[in-house]
Amino acid sequence: MNAPARVLLVEDERGLLRALAMNLVARGYEVTEAATGTAALAAAAADEHDVVVLDLGLPDVSGLDVIRALRSHSSTPVVVLSARSGSADKIEALDLGADDYVTKPFVVDELLARLRAVTRRTAAVDDGVVARIGEVTVDLRMTTATRDDGEAVHLTPTEWKLLDVLLRRPGRLVSGEALLTAVRGSAEHTDPSYLRIYVAQLRRKLEREPARPRHLVTEPGMGYRFRP
């Protein structure tokens, strides 16, 4: 039997924190609760978690600063919970390394579906998939991305999922629906703009000229393609 997924739940609204924790525990998750950013970072340092559910409006430090601190040493998936619905807030959180963004108020079943999606890992990995993207060598088996000068490129779990799908199909068109399913577990009720944001993040990290990508190419109205 698989071990239960471990969730670090960061939310300063006590009622919501307890309600979410109870829902997660009832569905088999192990939950660590934190009501502040400081407590969240301490919990993250003390133990490993499979996913962090993070409110941005914390009383001591910004949730964005928590993401920044986590990403300095960890690739644990982060699902943001926030009452901020503006696209600028979403883009900033995703740019800092968040893997998903859920706007309050939300349906608990949708949040649970998002958690299942970000914690799902590819069961079988092909040892032979190593690709070049600009000046970066990407190794799917080792989950490493390294520039020619030896500098490591940090990719989030979501970015690795996208690369996994594209790099295993060199030259082939991959629909936006297929990519969203790889990232979220389903393409239903998902804003396609998320996919554009994720791909733009990858281009900024991997392409020599992100505004004029040569390898991670958009096929307008159809999807995306990896060109070796």
Secondary structure, DSSP 8 states (H G I E B T S, - for coil): -----EEEEE-S-HHHHHHHHHHHHHTT-EEEEESSHHHHHHHHHHS--SEEEEES--SSS-HHHHHHHHHTT----EEEEES---HHHHHHHHHHT-SEEEESS--HHHHHHHHHHHH---S---TT-EEEETTEEEETTTTEEEETTS-B----HHHHHHHHHHHTSTT-EEEHHHHHHHHHS--TT--THHHHHHHHHHHHHH-SSTTS-SSEEEETTTEEEE--
